[in-house]
Amino acid sequence: MTESRSDWWRHATIYQVYIRSFSDGNGDGEGDIAGLRTKLTYLRDLGVDAIWINPWYPSPLNDGGYDVANYRDIDPRFGDLAQAKELISEAHELGLKVVLDIVPNHSSSEHEWFKAALAAAPGSPERARYIFRDGKGPGGDLPPNNWRSVFGGPAWERITEPDGSPGQWYFHIFDVSQPDLDWSNPEVRDEFLDVLRFWFDMGVDGFRIDVAHGMVKDMTKPDLPYDESNLLASPKIADHPFFDRDGVHEIYRGWREIADAYDPARLFVAEAWVEPPERLARYVRDDELHSAFNFDYLKAPWFAAELRESIEQSMSVLGAVGAPATWVLENHDVERVVTRYGRPDSTGGTVRDRPDVREFDRQLGVRRARAAALLMLSLPGGAYVYQGQELGLHEVLDLPEESLQDPVWERSSHTERGRDGCRVPLPWTVDGPSFGFGANGSWLPQPDGWGEQAVQAQDGVAGSMLELYRSALAIRRENPAFVSTTMTWDDGLGPDVLAFHREPGFVCVANLGTEPVALPEHREVILASVPLTDDGRLPTDAAVWLRTV
């Protein structure tokens, strides 16, 4: 469907590769380019159109690679530039596009720019690339304001000046090792335009933009009214000082000019956690970014009314600016869908490690995840699949504390375990060292029984989660109904059922209620998440694709 189209991304399924946990090719316990190259045919046969690779740049890995020390190179743990070029070429030969991550909001504290800033004086050009400010109070001993890091604790860190005296403070939305860049500085803007060209010239087909809503700040804003019961959460206030400010759109118009200068044009997808959907639509106007992750949908609980509202609102506001919806159920920052939907309250995608929701019913979660896959993959627009989602992997909630590496764990004073539970390396085989991930263990411990969900355990097994995804993605690529941009709801099956038509002749029905439901008139069952009842009804927590012509 997508091989020669310049707008391939409008209907594409993109597979997210968290490279450190995907496949270890050199036996050091961490995934790498060599391992990924050996699995490209697996991804092609799965039926995806592209792969998105999480950061593979040189990094101290204080935040899983989102602390970038060099934007134009490959971390030696993952490979080198020559291997990256070979990977891109091999992927293209298999018909797979390659999308990289770019992290423009902040760099690593190990970046040469930040090292130069620490060595320079206040007010210097080196410090002007970042956000340095004098502190408050006698001797500047207090941070400039009360703004807090998303990872917990203050968003300001004081430095020691080159002469050894207490110095200025620098701003960091995330970890202390991730100083925010100052996007009002033309040097910063020019640097990232050059970084885009570097990778586009190498053949990369696009970028996912990390924290796309966070680059522009108004540092004149006063203290924020934080909710003391949830200090880690960003306050939901209008005119936020460092999220979703209007100035980001000027930046993206410049980026779009760069992308459009290539043939074929390159892709941008935004990670923008903004509300309401009308704000998200501003990022995907026809002269800015191409698409944006639909986090409103990801956060919706497993209830028909909430999911339908999210679908309708997303398609309406995005359609108004000519952009497709981009559906997602999982990524490297949220709990896996099997775990979320396996809870009694069917919590949405951002709840993690609350004491009252740690327990989940894995069998129920898998059943709902299967139905959710068919529902998501049948909606108009693009879709993302996070590695292991196609295997039905669950969140690993009991990782040993000594193995936790997410900075959230430390910055929350060990009250939030963070995101490591969805980043546990993949199981490829039913047994053996690290269940086929690599020859010598894995950087995060894999749980007992991980091999029961391995690719080897599911490959060719009728009814497995892997084969369900393979079947769904094959149909999605071949059926002309999946190219259409519209859908029509069928409201006759009850309030707990989501049913819609796409032309020509396709129907999806998802039963989120407690009783089986009769199916609408059809000619053929194309695919079902579970077997129908003996009398042909759709069971609870199940979805089915039908052909009507």
C-alpha positions as a Python dict, from the first residue, in 0.01 Angstrom:
ca = {
    (1, 'M'): (0, 0, 0),
    (2, 'T'): (275, 244, 93),
    (3, 'E'): (580, 158, -117),
    (4, 'S'): (568, 441, -372),
    (5, 'R'): (327, 690, -218),
    (6, 'S'): (460, 1021, -89),
    (7, 'D'): (180, 1023, 169),
    (8, 'W'): (251, 667, 283),
    (9, 'W'): (231, 778, 646),
    (10, 'R'): (-143, 856, 624),
    (11, 'H'): (-237, 487, 642),
    (12, 'A'): (87, 325, 760),
    (13, 'T'): (149, 90, 1049),
    (14, 'I'): (479, 181, 1214),
    (15, 'Y'): (660, -54, 1452),
    (16, 'Q'): (844, 103, 1744),
    (17, 'V'): (1187, -46, 1817),
    (18, 'Y'): (1324, 26, 2163),
    (19, 'I'): (1666, -73, 2037),
    (20, 'R'): (1827, -151, 2373),
    (21, 'S'): (1563, -419, 2437),
    (22, 'F'): (1491, -553, 2088),
    (23, 'S'): (1770, -795, 1990),
    (24, 'D'): (2130, -828, 2108),
    (25, 'G'): (2364, -907, 1820),
    (26, 'N'): (2699, -896, 2000),
    (27, 'G'): (2618, -1070, 2329),
    (28, 'D'): (2678, -778, 2565),
    (29, 'G'): (2326, -788, 2711),
    (30, 'E'): (2198, -483, 2524),
    (31, 'G'): (2011, -466, 2195),
    (32, 'D'): (2193, -313, 1902),
    (33, 'I'): (2190, -246, 1528),
    (34, 'A'): (2339, -587, 1453),
    (35, 'G'): (2052, -756, 1636),
    (36, 'L'): (1792, -537, 1468),
    (37, 'R'): (1930, -619, 1124),
    (38, 'T'): (1879, -991, 1189),
    (39, 'K'): (1511, -926, 1264),
    (40, 'L'): (1420, -705, 968),
    (41, 'T'): (1258, -994, 783),
    (42, 'Y'): (1050, -1067, 1095),
    (43, 'L'): (922, -710, 1084),
    (44, 'R'): (855, -726, 712),
    (45, 'D'): (663, -1051, 755),
    (46, 'L'): (472, -904, 1047),
    (47, 'G'): (328, -664, 792),
    (48, 'V'): (436, -321, 913),
    (49, 'D'): (527, -39, 677),
    (50, 'A'): (803, 127, 876),
    (51, 'I'): (1011, 108, 1190),
    (52, 'W'): (1065, 388, 1441),
    (53, 'I'): (1391, 348, 1632),
    (54, 'N'): (1424, 505, 1976),
    (55, 'P'): (1741, 712, 2029),
    (56, 'W'): (2058, 534, 1924),
    (57, 'Y'): (2289, 834, 1963),
    (58, 'P'): (2590, 849, 2200),
    (59, 'S'): (2446, 890, 2548),
    (60, 'P'): (2520, 817, 2915),
    (61, 'L'): (2177, 644, 2910),
    (62, 'N'): (2063, 825, 3222),
    (63, 'D'): (1721, 841, 3056),
    (64, 'G'): (1726, 554, 2813),
    (65, 'G'): (1904, 748, 2539),
    (66, 'Y'): (1686, 1059, 2561),
    (67, 'D'): (1992, 1231, 2703),
    (68, 'V'): (2181, 1282, 2378),
    (69, 'A'): (2553, 1362, 2386),
    (70, 'N'): (2603, 1375, 2006),
    (71, 'Y'): (2319, 1408, 1756),
    (72, 'R'): (2526, 1298, 1452),
    (73, 'D'): (2666, 964, 1565),
    (74, 'I'): (2571, 619, 1698),
    (75, 'D'): (2639, 505, 2053),
    (76, 'P'): (2914, 236, 2038),
    (77, 'R'): (2691, 8, 2248),
    (78, 'F'): (2450, -1, 1952),
    (79, 'G'): (2695, 8, 1660),
    (80, 'D'): (2836, 276, 1436),
    (81, 'L'): (2738, 500, 1145),
    (82, 'A'): (2845, 243, 887),
    (83, 'Q'): (2611, -14, 1042),
    (84, 'A'): (2334, 245, 1056),
    (85, 'K'): (2370, 312, 683),
    (86, 'E'): (2358, -61, 610),
    (87, 'L'): (2049, -100, 825),
    (88, 'I'): (1868, 181, 645),
    (89, 'S'): (1960, 31, 307),
    (90, 'E'): (1851, -320, 406),
    (91, 'A'): (1523, -193, 548),
    (92, 'H'): (1449, -7, 227),
    (93, 'E'): (1524, -317, 21),
    (94, 'L'): (1259, -499, 229),
    (95, 'G'): (1008, -222, 173),
    (96, 'L'): (1039, -77, 524),
    (97, 'K'): (1071, 294, 593),
    (98, 'V'): (1299, 407, 877),
    (99, 'V'): (1197, 677, 1126),
    (100, 'L'): (1436, 799, 1394),
    (101, 'D'): (1385, 980, 1723),
    (102, 'I'): (1504, 1339, 1759),
    (103, 'V'): (1535, 1499, 2103),
    (104, 'P'): (1535, 1879, 2056),
    (105, 'N'): (1410, 1999, 2395),
    (106, 'H'): (1728, 1911, 2583),
    (107, 'S'): (2068, 1754, 2543),
    (108, 'S'): (2273, 1537, 2773),
    (109, 'S'): (2487, 1711, 3032),
    (110, 'E'): (2770, 1520, 2857),
    (111, 'H'): (2711, 1712, 2531),
    (112, 'E'): (3009, 1924, 2429),
    (113, 'W'): (2788, 2233, 2429),
    (114, 'F'): (2694, 2187, 2793),
    (115, 'K'): (3050, 2112, 2897),
    (116, 'A'): (3152, 2438, 2730),
    (117, 'A'): (2870, 2620, 2910),
    (118, 'L'): (2995, 2498, 3248),
    (119, 'A'): (3347, 2613, 3165),
    (120, 'A'): (3232, 2956, 3044),
    (121, 'A'): (3122, 3262, 3238),
    (122, 'P'): (2766, 3379, 3307),
    (123, 'G'): (2630, 3571, 3009),
    (124, 'S'): (2865, 3397, 2764),
    (125, 'P'): (2756, 3266, 2420),
    (126, 'E'): (2820, 2912, 2547),
    (127, 'R'): (2566, 2951, 2827),
    (128, 'A'): (2320, 3121, 2595),
    (129, 'R'): (2256, 2785, 2426),
    (130, 'Y'): (2089, 2666, 2748),
    (131, 'I'): (1864, 2825, 3010),
    (132, 'F'): (2085, 2960, 3287),
    (133, 'R'): (1953, 3199, 3551),
    (134, 'D'): (2075, 3357, 3873),
    (135, 'G'): (1917, 3222, 4189),
    (136, 'K'): (1701, 3404, 4438),
    (137, 'G'): (1776, 3504, 4794),
    (138, 'P'): (2105, 3591, 4962),
    (139, 'G'): (2388, 3467, 4745),
    (140, 'G'): (2145, 3322, 4491),
    (141, 'D'): (2099, 3016, 4708),
    (142, 'L'): (1737, 2955, 4605),
    (143, 'P'): (1619, 2837, 4261),
    (144, 'P'): (1476, 3104, 4029),
    (145, 'N'): (1120, 2975, 4081),
    (146, 'N'): (924, 2673, 4208),
    (147, 'W'): (891, 2493, 3874),
    (148, 'R'): (924, 2117, 3904),
    (149, 'S'): (1068, 1845, 3686),
    (150, 'V'): (834, 1598, 3519),
    (151, 'F'): (1051, 1329, 3678),
    (152, 'G'): (1009, 1476, 4026),
    (153, 'G'): (1195, 1733, 4231),
    (154, 'P'): (1296, 2085, 4128),
    (155, 'A'): (1341, 2175, 3761),
    (156, 'W'): (1652, 2376, 3851),
    (157, 'E'): (2005, 2262, 3933),
    (158, 'R'): (2280, 2485, 4065),
    (159, 'I'): (2628, 2462, 3918),
    (160, 'T'): (2971, 2530, 4057),
    (161, 'E'): (3148, 2804, 3862),
    (162, 'P'): (3493, 2742, 3713),
    (163, 'D'): (3650, 2930, 4006),
    (164, 'G'): (3482, 2691, 4254),
    (165, 'S'): (3217, 2932, 4379),
    (166, 'P'): (2843, 2853, 4390),
    (167, 'G'): (2702, 2961, 4058),
    (168, 'Q'): (2399, 2997, 3840),
    (169, 'W'): (2109, 2754, 3803),
    (170, 'Y'): (2013, 2572, 3484),
    (171, 'F'): (1665, 2457, 3387),
    (172, 'H'): (1571, 2093, 3314),
    (173, 'I'): (1215, 1973, 3254),
    (174, 'F'): (1335, 1615, 3298),
    (175, 'D'): (1641, 1469, 3469),
    (176, 'V'): (1923, 1681, 3606),
    (177, 'S'): (2142, 1524, 3335),
    (178, 'Q'): (1913, 1669, 3065),
    (179, 'P'): (1960, 2048, 3054),
    (180, 'D'): (1701, 2225, 2840),
    (181, 'L'): (1821, 2403, 2529),
    (182, 'D'): (1722, 2766, 2471),
    (183, 'W'): (1521, 2770, 2149),
    (184, 'S'): (1516, 3149, 2139),
    (185, 'N'): (1883, 3121, 2039),
    (186, 'P'): (1933, 3116, 1659),
    (187, 'E'): (2240, 2895, 1702),
    (188, 'V'): (2023, 2623, 1858),
    (189, 'R'): (1767, 2648, 1578),
    (190, 'D'): (2034, 2630, 1306),
    (191, 'E'): (2202, 2334, 1475),
    (192, 'F'): (1891, 2120, 1460),
    (193, 'L'): (1816, 2210, 1100),
    (194, 'D'): (2161, 2075, 1020),
    (195, 'V'): (2098, 1761, 1227),
    (196, 'L'): (1781, 1697, 1028),
    (197, 'R'): (1969, 1731, 700),
    (198, 'F'): (2246, 1498, 823),
    (199, 'W'): (2009, 1206, 877),
    (200, 'F'): (1781, 1283, 584),
    (201, 'D'): (2087, 1279, 357),
    (202, 'M'): (2168, 934, 496),
    (203, 'G'): (1828, 809, 379),
    (204, 'V'): (1618, 831, 694),
    (205, 'D'): (1249, 867, 606),
    (206, 'G'): (1139, 1079, 900),
    (207, 'F'): (1158, 1169, 1266),
    (208, 'R'): (947, 1124, 1575),
    (209, 'I'): (991, 1444, 1776),
    (210, 'D'): (1039, 1393, 2148),
    (211, 'V'): (853, 1641, 2372),
    (212, 'A'): (737, 1828, 2064),
    (213, 'H'): (530, 2062, 2280),
    (214, 'G'): (809, 2164, 2517),
    (215, 'M'): (1082, 2350, 2331),
    (216, 'V'): (958, 2708, 2375),
    (217, 'K'): (945, 2859, 2725),
    (218, 'D'): (839, 3185, 2883),
    (219, 'M'): (1090, 3218, 3162),
    (220, 'T'): (924, 3537, 3289),
    (221, 'K'): (626, 3345, 3428),
    (222, 'P'): (581, 3328, 3807),
    (223, 'D'): (564, 3030, 4039),
    (224, 'L'): (312, 2760, 3950),
    (225, 'P'): (20, 2640, 4167),
    (226, 'Y'): (122, 2279, 4206),
    (227, 'D'): (-110, 2022, 4357),
    (228, 'E'): (83, 1908, 4664),
    (229, 'S'): (-83, 1567, 4646),
    (230, 'N'): (72, 1502, 4304),
    (231, 'L'): (395, 1694, 4271),
    (232, 'L'): (511, 1486, 3974),
    (233, 'A'): (219, 1592, 3756),
    (234, 'S'): (236, 1902, 3541),
    (235, 'P'): (-28, 2151, 3651),
    (236, 'K'): (-316, 2183, 3409),
    (237, 'I'): (-317, 2558, 3368),
    (238, 'A'): (-376, 2787, 3074),
    (239, 'D'): (-75, 2960, 2921),
    (240, 'H'): (167, 2705, 3066),
    (241, 'P'): (521, 2849, 3085),
    (242, 'F'): (701, 2555, 2925),
    (243, 'F'): (442, 2335, 2752),
    (244, 'D'): (243, 2391, 2432),
    (245, 'R'): (345, 2750, 2374),
    (246, 'D'): (260, 2913, 2044),
    (247, 'G'): (623, 2966, 1948),
    (248, 'V'): (681, 2598, 1873),
    (249, 'H'): (475, 2629, 1557),
    (250, 'E'): (719, 2872, 1398),
    (251, 'I'): (995, 2619, 1458),
    (252, 'Y'): (800, 2341, 1290),
    (253, 'R'): (717, 2549, 986),
    (254, 'G'): (1091, 2580, 934),
    (255, 'W'): (1139, 2207, 984),
    (256, 'R'): (864, 2131, 733),
    (257, 'E'): (1048, 2331, 467),
    (258, 'I'): (1350, 2108, 520),
    (259, 'A'): (1147, 1787, 498),
    (260, 'D'): (959, 1899, 187),
    (261, 'A'): (1284, 1979, 7),
    (262, 'Y'): (1361, 1605, -19),
    (263, 'D'): (1219, 1368, -277),
    (264, 'P'): (1022, 1194, -149),
    (265, 'A'): (936, 1437, 128),
    (266, 'R'): (1031, 1326, 477),
    (267, 'L'): (794, 1264, 769),
    (268, 'F'): (751, 1422, 1114),
    (269, 'V'): (536, 1277, 1391),
    (270, 'A'): (491, 1469, 1715),
    (271, 'E'): (499, 1340, 2069),
    (272, 'A'): (282, 1617, 2210),
    (273, 'W'): (98, 1554, 2536),
    (274, 'V'): (-149, 1841, 2495),
    (275, 'E'): (-517, 1884, 2571),
    (276, 'P'): (-778, 1923, 2435),
    (277, 'P'): (-750, 1763, 2088),
    (278, 'E'): (-802, 2105, 1929),
    (279, 'R'): (-461, 2203, 2065),
    (280, 'L'): (-305, 1891, 1916),
    (281, 'A'): (-451, 1973, 1574),
    (282, 'R'): (-244, 2291, 1563),
    (283, 'Y'): (73, 2079, 1536),
    (284, 'V'): (-44, 1901, 1221),
    (285, 'R'): (-159, 2190, 1006),
    (286, 'D'): (-51, 2148, 646),
    (287, 'D'): (262, 2362, 682),
    (288, 'E'): (383, 2206, 1008),
    (289, 'L'): (414, 1842, 1117),
    (290, 'H'): (250, 1550, 936),
    (291, 'S'): (101, 1356, 1227),
    (292, 'A'): (89, 1332, 1605),
    (293, 'F'): (42, 1046, 1846),
    (294, 'N'): (-315, 1022, 1972),
    (295, 'F'): (-255, 1006, 2346),
    (296, 'D'): (-615, 1093, 2420),
    (297, 'Y'): (-708, 755, 2269),
    (298, 'L'): (-427, 575, 2450),
    (299, 'K'): (-545, 714, 2785),
    (300, 'A'): (-909, 612, 2732),
    (301, 'P'): (-1031, 327, 2956),
    (302, 'W'): (-1190, 12, 2813),
    (303, 'F'): (-1539, 158, 2800),
    (304, 'A'): (-1734, 210, 2479),
    (305, 'A'): (-1850, 563, 2549),
    (306, 'E'): (-1503, 695, 2634),
    (307, 'L'): (-1338, 527, 2338),
    (308, 'R'): (-1602, 648, 2097),
    (309, 'E'): (-1577, 1003, 2224),
    (310, 'S'): (-1200, 996, 2176),
    (311, 'I'): (-1231, 853, 1824),
    (312, 'E'): (-1495, 1104, 1716),
    (313, 'Q'): (-1321, 1405, 1864),
    (314, 'S'): (-981, 1307, 1726),
    (315, 'M'): (-1107, 1247, 1374),
    (316, 'S'): (-1311, 1567, 1378),
    (317, 'V'): (-1043, 1809, 1493),
    (318, 'L'): (-760, 1647, 1296),
    (319, 'G'): (-974, 1613, 986),
    (320, 'A'): (-1051, 1984, 1004),
    (321, 'V'): (-683, 2058, 929),
    (322, 'G'): (-648, 1774, 676),
    (323, 'A'): (-440, 1548, 901),
    (324, 'P'): (-496, 1179, 968),
    (325, 'A'): (-542, 1042, 1316),
    (326, 'T'): (-249, 837, 1447),
    (327, 'W'): (-361, 563, 1684),
    (328, 'V'): (-147, 410, 1957),
    (329, 'L'): (-205, 168, 2245),
    (330, 'E'): (148, 131, 2382),
    (331, 'N'): (492, 287, 2381),
    (332, 'H'): (807, 291, 2590),
    (333, 'D'): (663, 544, 2838),
    (334, 'V'): (333, 382, 2941),
    (335, 'E'): (217, 55, 3090),
    (336, 'R'): (150, -223, 2844),
    (337, 'V'): (-209, -257, 2734),
    (338, 'V'): (-246, -612, 2868),
    (339, 'T'): (-179, -478, 3216),
    (340, 'R'): (-392, -165, 3185),
    (341, 'Y'): (-694, -343, 3042),
    (342, 'G'): (-652, -633, 3282),
    (343, 'R'): (-750, -418, 3577),
    (344, 'P'): (-1108, -398, 3706),
    (345, 'D'): (-1128, -25, 3637),
    (346, 'S'): (-973, -68, 3290),
    (347, 'T'): (-741, 222, 3355),
    (348, 'G'): (-608, 434, 3074),
    (349, 'G'): (-251, 458, 2960),
    (350, 'T'): (-71, 684, 3205),
    (351, 'V'): (-141, 512, 3538),
    (352, 'R'): (173, 337, 3661),
    (353, 'D'): (249, 157, 3981),
    (354, 'R'): (-27, 293, 4204),
    (355, 'P'): (-61, 62, 4503),
    (356, 'D'): (-435, 20, 4443),
    (357, 'V'): (-395, -95, 4081),
    (358, 'R'): (-80, -312, 4083),
    (359, 'E'): (-278, -632, 4052),
    (360, 'F'): (-424, -726, 3715),
    (361, 'D'): (-592, -1022, 3549),
    (362, 'R'): (-355, -1122, 3270),
    (363, 'Q'): (-606, -1348, 3096),
    (364, 'L'): (-862, -1066, 3088),
    (365, 'G'): (-595, -821, 2978),
    (366, 'V'): (-488, -1040, 2687),
    (367, 'R'): (-847, -1089, 2576),
    (368, 'R'): (-913, -716, 2578),
    (369, 'A'): (-577, -640, 2416),
    (370, 'R'): (-668, -868, 2125),
    (371, 'A'): (-996, -685, 2078),
    (372, 'A'): (-826, -349, 2119),
    (373, 'A'): (-577, -442, 1845),
    (374, 'L'): (-852, -510, 1591),
    (375, 'L'): (-1037, -195, 1693),
    (376, 'M'): (-732, 28, 1663),
    (377, 'L'): (-606, -124, 1337),
    (378, 'S'): (-945, -79, 1171),
    (379, 'L'): (-972, 296, 1238),
    (380, 'P'): (-896, 546, 960),
    (381, 'G'): (-543, 682, 974),
    (382, 'G'): (-205, 553, 1084),
    (383, 'A'): (-118, 320, 1372),
    (384, 'Y'): (185, 243, 1586),
    (385, 'V'): (275, -94, 1738),
    (386, 'Y'): (526, -105, 2021),
    (387, 'Q'): (769, -397, 2022),
    (388, 'G'): (621, -692, 2210),
    (389, 'Q'): (268, -561, 2173),
    (390, 'E'): (222, -816, 1896),
    (391, 'L'): (322, -1086, 2147),
    (392, 'G'): (80, -978, 2417),
    (393, 'L'): (356, -895, 2662),
    (394, 'H'): (249, -757, 2999),
    (395, 'E'): (411, -495, 3219),
    (396, 'V'): (678, -648, 3444),
    (397, 'L'): (567, -501, 3776),
    (398, 'D'): (809, -685, 4004),
    (399, 'L'): (1152, -596, 3868),
    (400, 'P'): (1406, -606, 4151),
    (401, 'E'): (1464, -258, 4288),
    (402, 'E'): (1837, -286, 4230),
    (403, 'S'): (1775, -334, 3857),
    (404, 'L'): (1563, -21, 3806),
    (405, 'Q'): (1728, 236, 3581),
    (406, 'D'): (1455, 487, 3500),
    (407, 'P'): (1546, 827, 3655),
    (408, 'V'): (1189, 851, 3784),
    (409, 'W'): (1282, 592, 4050),
    (410, 'E'): (1554, 806, 4204),
    (411, 'R'): (1392, 1147, 4155),
    (412, 'S'): (1069, 1031, 4320),
    (413, 'S'): (1260, 912, 4628),
    (414, 'H'): (1178, 552, 4535),
    (415, 'T'): (801, 603, 4534),
    (416, 'E'): (755, 564, 4155),
    (417, 'R'): (918, 264, 3989),
    (418, 'G'): (915, 432, 3650),
    (419, 'R'): (898, 287, 3300),
    (420, 'D'): (1140, -5, 3308),
    (421, 'G'): (854, -255, 3329),
    (422, 'C'): (756, -199, 2966),
    (423, 'R'): (1118, -201, 2847),
    (424, 'V'): (1217, -554, 2947),
    (425, 'P'): (1402, -721, 2654),
    (426, 'L'): (1191, -923, 2414),
    (427, 'P'): (1163, -1303, 2427),
    (428, 'W'): (1242, -1458, 2089),
    (429, 'T'): (1274, -1824, 2193),
    (430, 'V'): (1096, -2038, 2452),
    (431, 'D'): (1418, -2103, 2647),
    (432, 'G'): (1792, -2049, 2628),
    (433, 'P'): (1999, -1748, 2736),
    (434, 'S'): (1769, -1448, 2778),
    (435, 'F'): (1499, -1630, 2580),
    (436, 'G'): (1681, -1565, 2254),
    (437, 'F'): (1737, -1193, 2313),
    (438, 'G'): (2113, -1246, 2321),
    (439, 'A'): (2384, -1488, 2415),
    (440, 'N'): (2473, -1351, 2759),
    (441, 'G'): (2173, -1227, 2952),
    (442, 'S'): (1989, -897, 2930),
    (443, 'W'): (2031, -550, 3075),
    (444, 'L'): (1695, -577, 3255),
    (445, 'P'): (1598, -912, 3409),
    (446, 'Q'): (1330, -1107, 3224),
    (447, 'P'): (1063, -1275, 3436),
    (448, 'D'): (1016, -1648, 3472),
    (449, 'G'): (791, -1781, 3199),
    (450, 'W'): (882, -1498, 2957),
    (451, 'G'): (951, -1761, 2692),
    (452, 'E'): (586, -1870, 2696),
    (453, 'Q'): (510, -1548, 2507),
    (454, 'A'): (813, -1567, 2276),
    (455, 'V'): (801, -1536, 1901),
    (456, 'Q'): (902, -1901, 1875),
    (457, 'A'): (611, -2005, 2099),
    (458, 'Q'): (357, -1817, 1884),
    (459, 'D'): (497, -1845, 1532),
    (460, 'G'): (251, -2036, 1316),
    (461, 'V'): (23, -2114, 1611),
    (462, 'A'): (-336, -2050, 1510),
    (463, 'G'): (-506, -1810, 1745),
    (464, 'S'): (-186, -1671, 1898),
    (465, 'M'): (-149, -1297, 1949),
    (466, 'L'): (135, -1288, 1696),
    (467, 'E'): (-71, -1457, 1427),
    (468, 'L'): (-365, -1227, 1504),
    (469, 'Y'): (-143, -924, 1436),
    (470, 'R'): (4, -1080, 1122),
    (471, 'S'): (-343, -1152, 987),
    (472, 'A'): (-477, -808, 1077),
    (473, 'L'): (-182, -625, 925),
    (474, 'A'): (-201, -829, 604),
    (475, 'I'): (-568, -741, 568),
    (476, 'R'): (-496, -378, 652),
    (477, 'R'): (-240, -358, 370),
    (478, 'E'): (-454, -536, 110),
    (479, 'N'): (-814, -431, 175),
    (480, 'P'): (-907, -107, -9),
    (481, 'A'): (-1143, -7, 272),
    (482, 'F'): (-840, 77, 487),
    (483, 'V'): (-735, 357, 255),
    (484, 'S'): (-1060, 547, 304),
    (485, 'T'): (-1058, 840, 542),
    (486, 'T'): (-1415, 808, 668),
    (487, 'M'): (-1622, 573, 879),
    (488, 'T'): (-1992, 548, 966),
    (489, 'W'): (-2113, 437, 1308),
    (490, 'D'): (-2375, 166, 1351),
    (491, 'D'): (-2570, 255, 1667),
    (492, 'G'): (-2807, -40, 1660),
    (493, 'L'): (-2603, -288, 1864),
    (494, 'G'): (-2627, -126, 2206),
    (495, 'P'): (-2438, 129, 2416),
    (496, 'D'): (-2155, -110, 2504),
    (497, 'V'): (-2075, -194, 2141),
    (498, 'L'): (-1857, 1, 1899),
    (499, 'A'): (-1952, -79, 1540),
    (500, 'F'): (-1869, 111, 1222),
    (501, 'H'): (-1858, 73, 844),
    (502, 'R'): (-1578, 165, 605),
    (503, 'E'): (-1630, 147, 232),
    (504, 'P'): (-1615, -67, 37),
    (505, 'G'): (-1789, -330, 245),
    (506, 'F'): (-1596, -345, 572),
    (507, 'V'): (-1741, -352, 924),
    (508, 'C'): (-1568, -362, 1262),
    (509, 'V'): (-1764, -461, 1573),
    (510, 'A'): (-1613, -444, 1924),
    (511, 'N'): (-1817, -572, 2217),
    (512, 'L'): (-1712, -405, 2543),
    (513, 'G'): (-2024, -515, 2729),
    (514, 'T'): (-2095, -808, 2959),
    (515, 'E'): (-2310, -1019, 2723),
    (516, 'P'): (-2259, -1159, 2371),
    (517, 'V'): (-2416, -955, 2090),
    (518, 'A'): (-2565, -1049, 1754),
    (519, 'L'): (-2364, -932, 1455),
    (520, 'P'): (-2503, -708, 1182),
    (521, 'E'): (-2580, -859, 844),
    (522, 'H'): (-2263, -965, 662),
    (523, 'R'): (-2129, -1202, 401),
    (524, 'E'): (-1810, -1318, 573),
    (525, 'V'): (-1617, -1304, 898),
    (526, 'I'): (-1275, -1178, 796),
    (527, 'L'): (-1103, -1195, 1134),
    (528, 'A'): (-1209, -1228, 1497),
    (529, 'S'): (-1016, -1168, 1817),
    (530, 'V'): (-1177, -1479, 1972),
    (531, 'P'): (-1410, -1746, 1831),
    (532, 'L'): (-1774, -1649, 1798),
    (533, 'T'): (-2034, -1827, 2010),
    (534, 'D'): (-2200, -2139, 1873),
    (535, 'D'): (-2494, -1929, 1755),
    (536, 'G'): (-2267, -1677, 1579),
    (537, 'R'): (-2271, -1396, 1834),
    (538, 'L'): (-1971, -1187, 1937),
    (539, 'P'): (-1859, -1264, 2294),
    (540, 'T'): (-1777, -1000, 2552),
    (541, 'D'): (-1440, -820, 2532),
    (542, 'A'): (-1399, -921, 2168),
    (543, 'A'): (-1385, -765, 1822),
    (544, 'V'): (-1453, -891, 1471),
    (545, 'W'): (-1397, -773, 1115),
    (546, 'L'): (-1676, -844, 865),
    (547, 'R'): (-1717, -824, 489),
    (548, 'T'): (-2055, -705, 366),
    (549, 'V'): (-2005, -710, -15),
}
